[in-house]
Structure formats: C-alpha cells, structure tokens
C-alpha cells in the first residue's frame, strides 16, 4: 500500500473535531482506506433515535434500511422503486392495488410480503383516537383517517381502500417495517421509550448495524436486497455540527460524500481535482411571511392585514438578486408556492408575476394610501401614523439562508420608505413566535423562514391552510376559497385535475400575498472520485431515498 492510500482515510485533525475527537479516534467507523470499500458520508443532520415512530430526525439514515411503499423517487424515476414494484387505482378512485416484489426478504432472511405493509399501516391506523396515538414521528397517523381498509390479499398483493379519492396511498412517506419485529411493541413504547436499537431489520440496501447518537450510523450491505447485495462493503454516516467538518473531511480524504455545504466551501471544493461537486433542486422554499392577524397577536401596523400593501412590497423584493448575491447563484428565484423540483405542478405565473421595480412599489403604496405626507422619508399608514416593521428570522435546520438576504430585504424596504429592524432568534424562539396567539405566539411583523415538505399537492399548499395556522401556516392567513381548493385537492386522484386545482390555489395566494416567495435554494454537495463510481449526475444523492448507494461500486 503506497503513501497515498495510507493517507486516503486520514483522520480529520483534532483541532477541527474538538471534543468529539477522542470518540472518533477510537471508532472503527472512521478509520480505513479505499481498500476497505466502505463508503463514508456526512451531513449536519443528527438523529436522536432509530425509532421512526417517535422522531422526525431519523429519515436519514433509516431511508437506507426501510422502504417507502412508493414515495417520491418511485414516481419520478423509472429505475427507483420502493416496497411496491407497481401500483394502480380502480375506476372508483378509491381502491388501490399494490404488487409487492415477489420473493422479497427482510435482512434477517424472513419473507417480506404484503402482510408486513398491511401491518405497518394498520399498526398506525388502529392507534388513531387512543391516548397513545402514533402521531409524533416519521411514521405517523396523518392521512390514515381517510383510509377505509388496508388488506393483504396475498403475499404479493396489498389493497388499500380509501373513504374518498386521494393520492395519499402513493404520496405518503410511511416506512414499511417488519411485523415480526414490531408486533409486540406497545403504542406507549413505540412513541416514547423503544429505541429500535441496531441491528435494524429492513428491505433496503444498507442495514443500520451501529448507531452512536451525535456521532455516526454504521451500515452493512443487505445480502437479501431484492436487486442483489450492494457492491460496497458498508456505509458510515457521520453526523457533524458544522459544515466546515464536512468540507475538511472531503478534502482530507476521510469522507466520500458530503452535503449541506456552504457556497464558499462548494466553490473551494470545486477546484480540487479529486472531488466532483453537484447541486440538487429540493422542495425547500424560503419566504417572507406577513403577520396578517387582526386583534390578538396582530403586528405593529394594520397595513400588514392589507393585501394591497403586501402586494406592493412584492415589487420591492428582487428574487433574482437574492439568488445571485446572497446564494451566490445556487438556487432559483422565488415565484409561487410550488418550487421547480415539483415539476408536475410548477408554474412561473408569467401572466401575474410581479417584477422588481422600486418605483412601481412606491406607486402602489401611494395608491393604497401609504404615503410619506411630511417628507421625512418614512411612509405613514392610512391613519397618518408612521411605522417601522420588525423582521424576525433564525438559523435553519435545512439549507441555510444567508443573513445577507435578510439585509437586502431590509435595504429595499427602507428605500421605499418602510424602515425595517432585524431580530435574529434561535430556531426554537422563532417557532414560538409564529404559534397561534392562544399558544403564546404573534406580535411580530415579518418572518424570513423556510420549509421543506414533499412535492405532494397537499404539502405544496399547506402553508395557506387555515388548519395549519401556528405550524406550517406562519402568516395566519385564512381564505375560504383557498381552503375549499385545498380540500378538493385532497380528494382528487387524477393528476390533471390536481394540477388545475393547485394552479388556482397558487394564483389566489400569490395575489393575496401573505407570503412573498424569496427563493428555492439548491442543496450543495460534493463527492470524491477516487474510491467509488456509480454516483448520480444531476443529483449525486437522492433526497427521498437511498439512490445511488444501492448501486455504487469500488473503483
């Protein structure tokens, strides 16, 4: 073995690892060389348990061990499938039939069948209404209230009958678990104390064998994986608190893949001949939300409740500049609720789209009654009172929005006579501020924030749902017509009809402007090219599954 291969898995310097360094040094998860054929990847996400019924934090890495029944990847890509090989819906739009892969096995060698899928859904469904309802984690009861029955007709056929037409059977993100492992776990334990300690039992390509919270998850190939045992010898997912550690690990050779990089790190890594950088469109959308409440919890001025005021502000936001200057080009300018990655529903809204024009913003504010009558450079409201808006924001658990974007927004609004003060909070404090007033929230003016949900129609529109006020609906906006459109989307199976309903809803909320979409940032990632091949191209790694780690090969 030459000097290069010896240094290929060099340990990241102690100064970068801080207090975690002794643990890493003593872990066989980190040490090695190309010759061990173990893929080492990293991100800044960090799960607290492997129990997907009790946490949202473990989607990565449990994606690698458990399958969705269908999920986003299987609908977007012909070569990526989940627990079901194929699916169809009957003419009644209520009866769904899923064909499970024949002869599939769990990683412990036991048969994996439609009965396991039926068990997973019924385990959740039967908990509805109980004191220990499974409504906390990744696997949860949401949507199952609209399901009439879930039955395994035989080992390879699952039938799901819904109470009303809905695409939920193929859009839900429930991870299928083995009945023989979970059937004796009580609901009380499943939502709290049960840790689901490794080794896990799944149908995915990589089985979680070891989990050290805050450090790593170590996985081994599933010899029973339906397309054949993966060609790599294993995978280690490292959890780091800082993207700096991810970037340094890639440069030193101690990591093969890293994600959630900053633009500066990505640019630096792009110059390394041993590294390939990539960026993926995701479902994240960053927005400026207005507090539209009146009465308890309202903002500092009633102008926030006026659609004409909010619309005028929309002309003072340069989404293209946010992408180019704050995101350094890594994203798409914001338009409506639907991001470009949700290609079935995305529209540029070219016929109603606002354009950046500070003069036009000023004219619209004047016309709406918000003028600078005393010449002091600050506009007054309709009662003749000057006002200043507070904009609150916080670090994101998703792709980070640079503070430069917030500063740009404050600067533009200042130029049209609306002074803005910026307050940075921590994530928990921000979440507390946009809760309902009954739960202690409200009293703010503007929020710059983000969310990252699925590309399903409900999730695209939920930020405007009156049922989601205080959670996904940060603006507190309500509109009966929008709610009606959303309720129709939720009972629509036909894709074309769903597209029409989503488009109507998107146009309605765009016009009312409780949110101004700022951008859809791309996920910045990088991989080394000296140990493994078979990576993706446009998206090196899927955000909704285990691609390409089911098909990587040693170089």
Phi, psi and omega in degrees: 000127184276178184297324181296314182292329177294326182270354184303323180248034180305140179291135176300139187304145184303327181296334179275333186270340178061222186291341181281349187301314180302323180293319180293318181301327182269005184256127175289351180292334187260324185284156177148187178218179176305328186294341181277350175059028176259126180278130180243121183232167184203154171205179180266006175280154183208102180290154180259345179199161175265007179274101185286353175272352186237356182210154171265351192278350189256015177307312161262120020251009184293341172310326187286337184256320181254149177261147160286158172297311175230280176083171184299316184300317183294333178277335183268332189229127181295333185266007181237118182231159178256218182296328179264135177282323180204166184205160178202161176236141182286172180298336180286354180064014182242331188257112180256138178237128180241129176262119181275149180304127180292139176071012181292148180233153168285164184294346175267007176094352179281152181299138175251117189225181176300335180294327177291319178296316178299318178300313183303310182291319181289328175302316177290311186298320183289349178273349183301130178088348178278161181296335179252036180306138182276077185236022187253327193248193180304310173276110185218175187275354184302126180097335183287345177293343179262012181253127181279315182203153176225116189224137170272107181288328171199187185298334185248006184228120176250132176244130177236121179249124181260159181283339180208160181298133179196148176271005182307321182305330179257344183267341185293154184250030176293131177268128185282127183245159181283130180299322186290346175266320191262348188295336181260006179270120180291159177299320181300317179288321183297328182264006182213282194273338183290121186270343185055051184294144178297159001284134176284164177239116184215183177249000179284177185285335183233129183255127180290115183260334183209139179222122174243109185304132180079358183237292185198164167236126180256132184234150176238155182295143176275109183292345179259010182303137193298334178259010181109150181300132178306152186280344178277164183272351180161183182212138174236125178256117180264139179253114180245150179278340185230137175295342176301321181291325177295313181297317180294323178296323177294317181292322182284341182096003179275356174230150176261330183213141176216152184221175185060040177281156173278164180299322180293317178296317180300316180296319179295315181293332181295341180274352183275120183295344180270000188233141173247127178258155178209167174216142184239135169291140180232185177267010178287140174224133179255137186219161168257116181257139176259140172282104185267006183293150165242153182078217183302130179087000182294162178283190188282347180215146179289348177303328182297337181274356187262115179303327180294322177295313182295321178299316179298320178301325180302331179282349180262006181250120180261091182298325179297319179292325178300315180293313186287320187264318182274319181266000181056036176089358186265075179164180176244143178299142180290145175228268180252195182294333185268129180270158184302331181294336175272068193297335179293338188235354185289141174217141176280356177050042189300333183279343180234003187292133175287157176234154181287119181199100183297325179294319178295321176301317179296318179297319180291324176295318177301312183296330181275356176099015180249089187243161172263090187278338183255003175073020180269004179087359181239130181286153174253158177280186184293344177266004179084013181261132175289156181211157175228136182263142173260127176253124179247148180206173181202158174302146184260149171276357178254215177290125188291134175268116181300143179298339178301327179294319179295320180295324177298315181298313179299321179294316179297317180294323176299325180292338178257018173086021177238096180292143183228131171258144183248130177237122177264127179245172168274168188300320181294320180292322178296316180300321179295327183289326182264011169295167178296153178304327178296336179254020174094004182266182179094183179085008178252173181251303184229146174230131165259116183211189182211166165211162182217096179246191182277169177276012178289148184307317180301315183290332177293327187257351191299336181293348176252005183282133177294336178286344184255013179297132181092353176234264180286328179273088184286335188276351183067012183290139175228144179204119185298320180295320178296314179300322179294317178298318179296318179296326177291320178301320184292343179242031180240129178261321184297126184296316181298317178295320177300318180298319180295317181293316179298317181298317178298316181294319181296319179293322179297310183288330176297317181292320180286334172057047168289342175229146165247115179289126184269311183191165172239094186290149174268152178275123182266128186220164179206153177218153172276155183242014185261350184243327187223152175230167182103012180290167174286175180251284179296316173241111181300323182221135179292146174269355184230030180175195186257005174299136004258019190285357171272354185222010174294149178227145174297144178293000000 
